[in-house]
Amino acid sequence: MSRKRTQSTKSRQPAGRRPGQTNRLRIIGGEHRGRQLVFPDSQGLRPTSDRTRETLFNWLQPMLPGAACLDLFAGSGALGFEAASRGAGRVTLLEQNPKVFHRLQENQQLLRLNQLAIQQGDALSWLEQPAVAFDIVFLDPPFADHLLTECCQKLDQNGWLASDPRIYLEWDLKGPSPELPANWRPLKQKKAGQVVYALYTRSADNG
């Protein structure tokens, strides 16, 4: 089935990357600022860039302390670990790839981030379970799988979003834009190379 191929790793891979090379990301703010974390080499796996993360977390900082966050396609963990370092109260990371999942667990233990909950599973299936509301959701799925539209619908309809949420999306500039729920409205949007990244909220009026 096609869903079984859904991967929580990113669909973009740096030029020149060879299997077996060590990958590192740097936490750029908060309690663990400057700490470097290793993540495994996996096809398509790449963290959101430092510059994009800096912009994103400047957008989010007013509501981030104590917030409940969901990183639905965790990959390297760049967004989830950054949120925890900057004071999020609860951060759930979902990752399908077993190797990447275990590295996320090791990095959590290294930084002693007790507010992190790291789970392994397919994102679309995971969103069918009984929901717990999140204040902030990060959505950076593999571009080639075109998962944003369906994920956003499930988040909106199945009770995963708090009353005044922030939903962060990334998609390929050359690909189709996601079809978002009618009650979502954009707050911020920028481009970085061939990537569009944007922040949305949901209006209280579902109509």
C-alpha positions as CSV (number, residue, x, y, z in Angstrom):
1,M,0.0,0.0,0.0
2,S,1.2,3.5,-0.8
3,R,1.0,4.7,2.8
4,K,3.6,2.1,3.9
5,R,6.1,4.0,1.8
6,T,5.4,7.2,3.7
7,Q,8.6,8.3,5.3
8,S,9.1,10.9,8.0
9,T,12.5,11.8,6.5
10,K,12.8,14.9,4.3
11,S,12.7,14.6,0.5
12,R,15.6,16.9,-0.1
13,Q,19.2,15.7,0.1
14,P,22.3,18.0,0.1
15,A,24.4,17.7,-3.1
16,G,27.4,15.5,-2.7
17,R,26.1,13.6,0.3
18,R,27.3,10.0,0.3
19,P,25.9,7.1,2.4
20,G,27.7,6.6,5.7
21,Q,28.7,10.3,6.1
22,T,28.1,11.9,9.5
23,N,25.3,14.4,9.6
24,R,25.1,17.1,12.3
25,L,22.7,19.8,13.2
26,R,23.2,22.7,15.6
27,I,20.6,24.0,18.0
28,I,20.6,27.8,17.5
29,G,18.7,29.1,20.5
30,G,17.5,28.6,24.0
31,E,19.0,26.5,26.8
32,H,21.0,24.2,24.5
33,R,22.1,26.9,22.1
34,G,25.2,25.8,20.2
35,R,24.9,22.1,21.0
36,Q,25.5,19.8,18.0
37,L,23.5,16.6,17.4
38,V,24.4,13.7,15.2
39,F,21.7,12.2,13.0
40,P,22.1,9.2,10.6
41,D,22.5,9.3,6.9
42,S,19.2,8.3,5.3
43,Q,18.0,9.1,1.8
44,G,16.4,12.5,1.6
45,L,17.1,13.3,5.3
46,R,18.0,17.0,5.8
47,P,17.2,19.3,8.7
48,T,15.5,22.7,8.1
49,S,18.3,25.2,7.6
50,D,19.6,27.4,10.4
51,R,18.4,30.6,8.7
52,T,14.9,29.2,8.2
53,R,14.8,27.9,11.8
54,E,15.9,31.3,13.1
55,T,13.1,33.0,11.2
56,L,10.5,30.5,12.2
57,F,11.3,30.6,15.9
58,N,11.3,34.4,15.8
59,W,7.8,34.1,14.6
60,L,6.8,31.6,17.3
61,Q,8.7,32.9,20.3
62,P,5.8,34.9,21.8
63,M,3.8,31.8,22.3
64,L,6.5,29.1,22.5
65,P,7.2,29.0,26.3
66,G,5.1,26.2,27.8
67,A,3.4,25.4,24.5
68,A,2.5,21.9,23.4
69,C,4.3,21.1,20.1
70,L,4.0,18.4,17.5
71,D,6.8,17.6,14.9
72,L,4.9,15.2,12.7
73,F,7.7,14.4,10.3
74,A,10.6,14.7,12.8
75,G,13.5,13.5,10.6
76,S,16.7,14.9,12.2
77,G,14.6,16.5,15.0
78,A,15.8,20.0,14.1
79,L,12.4,21.6,14.8
80,G,11.3,19.6,17.8
81,F,14.7,19.9,19.6
82,E,14.8,23.6,18.8
83,A,11.3,24.0,20.3
84,A,12.3,22.2,23.5
85,S,15.5,24.2,23.9
86,R,13.5,27.4,23.6
87,G,11.0,26.5,26.4
88,A,8.2,24.5,24.9
89,G,6.3,22.6,27.6
90,R,5.6,19.4,25.7
91,V,7.1,18.3,22.4
92,T,6.0,15.1,20.5
93,L,8.2,13.9,17.6
94,L,6.9,11.3,15.2
95,E,9.3,9.4,13.0
96,Q,8.7,6.3,10.8
97,N,12.3,5.3,9.9
98,P,13.6,3.0,12.7
99,K,17.2,4.1,12.4
100,V,16.3,7.7,12.6
101,F,13.9,7.1,15.4
102,H,16.5,5.5,17.6
103,R,18.9,8.3,17.0
104,L,16.3,10.8,18.1
105,Q,15.9,8.8,21.3
106,E,19.7,8.9,21.8
107,N,19.8,12.7,21.3
108,Q,17.0,13.1,23.7
109,Q,18.9,11.2,26.4
110,L,22.1,13.2,25.6
111,L,20.3,16.6,26.2
112,R,18.1,15.2,29.0
113,L,15.0,16.7,27.5
114,N,12.2,15.2,29.6
115,Q,9.5,17.2,27.8
116,L,10.1,15.3,24.6
117,A,8.0,12.3,23.6
118,I,9.4,10.5,20.6
119,Q,7.1,8.0,18.8
120,Q,7.6,5.8,15.8
121,G,4.9,5.5,13.2
122,D,3.3,6.6,10.0
123,A,1.9,10.1,10.2
124,L,-1.4,9.6,8.4
125,S,-2.2,6.5,10.5
126,W,-1.1,8.3,13.7
127,L,-3.5,11.1,13.1
128,E,-6.4,8.7,13.2
129,Q,-5.9,7.9,16.9
130,P,-7.7,9.8,19.7
131,A,-6.4,13.3,19.6
132,V,-4.6,15.5,22.1
133,A,-4.6,19.2,21.1
134,F,-1.3,21.0,20.2
135,D,-0.6,24.7,20.2
136,I,2.2,24.4,17.5
137,V,2.5,21.9,14.7
138,F,5.5,21.5,12.4
139,L,4.7,19.9,9.0
140,D,7.7,19.3,6.8
141,P,6.9,16.0,5.0
142,P,8.8,14.5,2.0
143,F,8.0,16.7,-0.9
144,A,7.6,13.8,-3.4
145,D,4.9,12.2,-1.3
146,H,2.5,15.2,-1.4
147,L,1.2,14.6,2.1
148,L,0.6,18.2,3.3
149,T,-3.1,18.4,2.1
150,E,-4.2,15.2,3.8
151,C,-2.2,15.8,6.9
152,C,-3.7,19.3,7.3
153,Q,-7.2,18.0,6.8
154,K,-6.7,15.3,9.5
155,L,-5.2,17.8,11.9
156,D,-8.1,20.2,11.4
157,Q,-10.9,17.6,11.5
158,N,-9.7,15.2,14.2
159,G,-9.1,17.5,17.1
160,W,-5.3,17.9,17.0
161,L,-5.3,21.7,17.1
162,A,-5.7,24.0,20.1
163,S,-8.0,27.0,20.0
164,D,-5.4,29.4,18.6
165,P,-2.8,27.2,17.0
166,R,0.2,27.9,14.8
167,I,0.9,25.4,12.0
168,Y,4.2,25.6,10.2
169,L,4.4,24.2,6.6
170,E,7.2,23.6,4.1
171,W,6.7,22.7,0.5
172,D,8.5,22.6,-2.8
173,L,8.4,25.9,-4.7
174,K,8.3,23.9,-8.0
175,G,5.5,21.6,-6.8
176,P,1.8,22.1,-6.1
177,S,0.8,24.3,-3.1
178,P,-1.1,22.4,-0.5
179,E,-4.9,22.6,-0.3
180,L,-5.6,23.8,3.2
181,P,-8.8,23.9,5.3
182,A,-11.0,26.9,4.5
183,N,-10.8,28.2,8.0
184,W,-7.0,28.4,8.0
185,R,-5.4,31.8,7.4
186,P,-1.7,32.6,6.6
187,L,0.3,34.7,9.1
188,K,3.8,34.5,7.5
189,Q,5.3,33.2,4.3
190,K,8.8,33.2,2.8
191,K,11.0,31.4,0.4
192,A,14.5,29.9,0.9
193,G,15.9,28.6,-2.4
194,Q,13.4,26.1,-3.8
195,V,11.5,25.8,-0.5
196,V,8.4,27.7,0.6
197,Y,7.8,28.0,4.3
198,A,4.8,29.5,6.0
199,L,3.0,29.9,9.3
200,Y,-0.8,29.5,9.5
201,T,-3.4,29.7,12.2
202,R,-7.0,28.5,12.3
203,S,-10.0,30.8,12.7
204,A,-12.4,30.0,15.4
205,D,-15.3,30.0,12.9
206,N,-15.2,26.8,11.0
207,G,-17.4,28.2,8.4
